[in-house]
């Protein structure tokens, strides 16, 4: 019977009405603090995981993992592509020609990076084919001067499929009449949308058309590589350049988006640390609750000691009471946090639709919606941390209760 004593009495103390209502208030505050801390931590980490996942799949799905270039362009790029695709980590190779320029249509102007691609190879290194709103990459036929625009870029220019746009490149053409900027008229043949800032500053044209515009002849600007592990891009790029020898240079995705990825990872760690403080404060409140309960229950503890309860049993009573308060708060917090993490994207879209606002503008942020990705490992770590802090918070009050001497308490009863 005495073995079950700490468990039974500890749960009874949780349910019992107290003479001191302040103790009940502190207990409720501790429970609510744990619930809030656990729920918010699960939600925030899920959102950060969502940003991380979208960066990997969408943004880095459009941005090449690595690029190999040579001064003056690559002439025999097919042979080089054949060599690179034989490497263990390289799973796709595609040629490209990049040209920075400014589009103009109907009095609207917008700068963009125009990438000349070969539709036959592009699917090996990019996900653009899966995000076409209208048209297709196959419409980029050599000599027809078609262009595929990002959805935001098309909206800013006020154009749609079938409209004409003028591309101004930052190079001058010298003619008998003087020096004129180089211009070329394109027909919009498609519009893509990946829900990222790339929609506002990226366009695609046929690689042969861009070779003509850039006056490269048969050469291409370089080769875009898709790797089996994007985090091995830096190492693999250096290895490729070293193997190819002088005259070649390589770039990987960390040059253009590495800082963003590192910022997300650091923010995730810092936010997790800060929100854990909320849980720690709530757990500290349990210390206050149990200390006051111990003071309130001096007579009960003395009586229990006189009928045979050991200091260990007394200590167990208050550990059980503190853990019960903590577990209830943790369970409610986990349930609320998981529910919010699974529905936050739809909730935000509903609020945006209801009030006609947009929280994330793709012109400012790299995606235009709030992603969420629940990781059960994060939930497990949060629960373990909250439970550990709760358990540690019960030790000091329980130790104080176990040290109470029955003779001193009952002397004045």
ChimeraX attribute file (.defattr): number of C-alpha atoms within 10 A of each C-alpha:
attribute: neighborCount
match mode: 1-to-1
recipient: residues
	/A:1	5
	/A:2	11
	/A:3	10
	/A:4	11
	/A:5	15
	/A:6	22
	/A:7	18
	/A:8	14
	/A:9	17
	/A:10	21
	/A:11	18
	/A:12	13
	/A:13	17
	/A:14	17
	/A:15	10
	/A:16	9
	/A:17	10
	/A:18	13
	/A:19	9
	/A:20	11
	/A:21	10
	/A:22	12
	/A:23	18
	/A:24	17
	/A:25	12
	/A:26	19
	/A:27	23
	/A:28	17
	/A:29	17
	/A:30	27
	/A:31	26
	/A:32	21
	/A:33	23
	/A:34	33
	/A:35	28
	/A:36	23
	/A:37	27
	/A:38	30
	/A:39	26
	/A:40	23
	/A:41	26
	/A:42	31
	/A:43	26
	/A:44	20
	/A:45	23
	/A:46	27
	/A:47	22
	/A:48	22
	/A:49	21
	/A:50	20
	/A:51	21
	/A:52	20
	/A:53	16
	/A:54	22
	/A:55	20
	/A:56	15
	/A:57	12
	/A:58	20
	/A:59	21
	/A:60	18
	/A:61	17
	/A:62	19
	/A:63	23
	/A:64	22
	/A:65	26
	/A:66	24
	/A:67	23
	/A:68	23
	/A:69	19
	/A:70	16
	/A:71	10
	/A:72	12
	/A:73	18
	/A:74	20
	/A:75	16
	/A:76	11
	/A:77	18
	/A:78	14
	/A:79	9
	/A:80	15
	/A:81	19
	/A:82	11
	/A:83	11
	/A:84	20
	/A:85	16
	/A:86	11
	/A:87	12
	/A:88	10
	/A:89	17
	/A:90	18
	/A:91	16
	/A:92	21
	/A:93	25
	/A:94	24
	/A:95	24
	/A:96	27
	/A:97	26
	/A:98	20
	/A:99	19
	/A:100	16
	/A:101	19
	/A:102	19
	/A:103	25
	/A:104	18
	/A:105	17
	/A:106	11
	/A:107	7
	/A:108	12
	/A:109	18
	/A:110	16
	/A:111	17
	/A:112	21
	/A:113	17
	/A:114	25
	/A:115	21
	/A:116	25
	/A:117	24
	/A:118	22
	/A:119	20
	/A:120	10
	/A:121	15
	/A:122	20
	/A:123	16
	/A:124	15
	/A:125	22
	/A:126	22
	/A:127	18
	/A:128	19
	/A:129	16
	/A:130	12
	/A:131	14
	/A:132	19
	/A:133	14
	/A:134	15
	/A:135	16
	/A:136	18
	/A:137	26
	/A:138	13
	/A:139	18
	/A:140	27
	/A:141	17
	/A:142	14
	/A:143	11
	/A:144	13
	/A:145	19
	/A:146	24
	/A:147	27
	/A:148	28
	/A:149	29
	/A:150	26
	/A:151	27
	/A:152	22
	/A:153	25
	/A:154	25
	/A:155	13
	/A:156	14
	/A:157	19
	/A:158	15
	/A:159	19
	/A:160	18
	/A:161	16
	/A:162	12
	/A:163	12
	/A:164	18
	/A:165	24
	/A:166	17
	/A:167	22
	/A:168	19
	/A:169	19
	/A:170	12
	/A:171	13
	/A:172	13
	/A:173	10
	/A:174	11
	/A:175	8
	/A:176	5
	/A:177	6
	/A:178	8
	/A:179	11
	/A:180	11
	/A:181	11
	/A:182	16
	/A:183	18
	/A:184	12
	/A:185	15
	/A:186	19
	/A:187	19
	/A:188	24
	/A:189	23
	/A:190	26
	/A:191	26
	/A:192	27
	/A:193	20
	/A:194	22
	/A:195	21
	/A:196	25
	/A:197	21
	/A:198	25
	/A:199	24
	/A:200	23
	/A:201	21
	/A:202	21
	/A:203	26
	/A:204	27
	/A:205	31
	/A:206	27
	/A:207	23
	/A:208	24
	/A:209	21
	/A:210	26
	/A:211	20
	/A:212	12
	/A:213	16
	/A:214	17
	/A:215	10
	/A:216	17
	/A:217	13
	/A:218	13
	/A:219	18
	/A:220	26
	/A:221	27
	/A:222	25
	/A:223	25
	/A:224	27
	/A:225	27
	/A:226	23
	/A:227	22
	/A:228	13
	/A:229	12
	/A:230	18
	/A:231	13
	/A:232	13
	/A:233	24
	/A:234	17
	/A:235	10
	/A:236	21
	/A:237	21
	/A:238	15
	/A:239	12
	/A:240	16
	/A:241	17
	/A:242	13
	/A:243	10
	/A:244	15
	/A:245	9
	/A:246	9
	/A:247	10
	/A:248	17
	/A:249	18
	/A:250	20
	/A:251	19
	/A:252	25
	/A:253	17
	/A:254	18
	/A:255	10
	/A:256	10
	/A:257	14
	/A:258	11
	/A:259	11
	/A:260	14
	/A:261	15
	/A:262	13
	/A:263	11
	/A:264	16
	/A:265	15
	/A:266	12
	/A:267	14
	/A:268	18
	/A:269	13
	/A:270	12
	/A:271	15
	/A:272	17
	/A:273	12
	/A:274	11
	/A:275	17
	/A:276	21
	/A:277	13
	/A:278	19
	/A:279	28
	/A:280	20
	/A:281	16
	/A:282	28
	/A:283	29
	/A:284	17
	/A:285	22
	/A:286	29
	/A:287	24
	/A:288	18
	/A:289	23
	/A:290	26
	/A:291	20
	/A:292	16
	/A:293	20
	/A:294	20
	/A:295	14
	/A:296	15
	/A:297	13
	/A:298	16
	/A:299	16
	/A:300	13
	/A:301	22
	/A:302	21
	/A:303	15
	/A:304	16
	/A:305	19
	/A:306	13
	/A:307	8
	/A:308	10
	/A:309	18
	/A:310	14
	/A:311	19
	/A:312	14
	/A:313	21
	/A:314	25
	/A:315	22
	/A:316	25
	/A:317	24
	/A:318	31
	/A:319	25
	/A:320	22
	/A:321	26
	/A:322	30
	/A:323	22
	/A:324	18
	/A:325	21
	/A:326	29
	/A:327	20
	/A:328	15
	/A:329	25
	/A:330	28
	/A:331	16
	/A:332	17
	/A:333	25
	/A:334	26
	/A:335	14
	/A:336	18
	/A:337	24
	/A:338	21
	/A:339	14
	/A:340	21
	/A:341	23
	/A:342	17
	/A:343	12
	/A:344	18
	/A:345	17
	/A:346	15
	/A:347	13
	/A:348	16
	/A:349	16
	/A:350	12
	/A:351	13
	/A:352	13
	/A:353	11
	/A:354	9
	/A:355	8
	/A:356	9
	/A:357	11
	/A:358	14
	/A:359	13
	/A:360	13
	/A:361	15
	/A:362	18
	/A:363	15
	/A:364	10
	/A:365	12
	/A:366	20
	/A:367	22
	/A:368	17
	/A:369	19
	/A:370	18
	/A:371	21
	/A:372	25
	/A:373	19
	/A:374	21
	/A:375	15
	/A:376	12
	/A:377	9
	/A:378	15
	/A:379	21
	/A:380	13
	/A:381	12
	/A:382	22
	/A:383	19
	/A:384	13
	/A:385	16
	/A:386	24
	/A:387	19
	/A:388	15
	/A:389	19
	/A:390	29
	/A:391	18
	/A:392	16
	/A:393	24
	/A:394	27
	/A:395	18
	/A:396	16
	/A:397	23
	/A:398	26
	/A:399	17
	/A:400	17
	/A:401	26
	/A:402	23
	/A:403	12
	/A:404	19
	/A:405	15
	/A:406	17
	/A:407	12
	/A:408	10
	/A:409	15
	/A:410	14
	/A:411	7
	/A:412	6
	/A:413	6
